[in-house]
């Protein structure tokens, strides 16, 4: 199977689809928000059930970050609605009582497939073998993608972490180092001169000393 045709920096195809929340046009659905789109091979699959449950549980956290979530499956919207009914007891039994599915809705594949066959847009998904995750910015462009095998459930704590990094680095001249978590120090981007960095980051810029003497590892408390 080929990799999905959507690359970092590409604009999301503005597809239309029927969802559990009615018919949407993707760009209108996103509006001025960030967006996470993740796919499933079909409804009532066990790994995906746990993932949608976790997405629903974390929906308030994503909402706080101005992120909308939308899930895609190849089955009908009626099947999606039936799946949602199954999810609620699962949420209550396994994850604690939750208030519905929050910002998660499940779309039908048909429109995306029809658009692909008509030569419009790009291939999003590899349904049966892989579980992709796409994160879009308010400019509708792809900021991050992760491709999971179908047998490995997605880590929504990590997805939340990378959203925090993407949003921080989109608006500040910083990067996040390995294993960064919100609240940790961040790195000053290499293109920013020292004097400008001192002005931008009043909490201080700290350089890690290296045996080579190079002073390119510059840190600052998270702005």
Order of alpha helices (4+ residues) and beta strands (2+ residues): beta-beta-alpha-beta-alpha-beta-alpha-beta-alpha-beta-beta-alpha-beta-beta-alpha-beta-beta
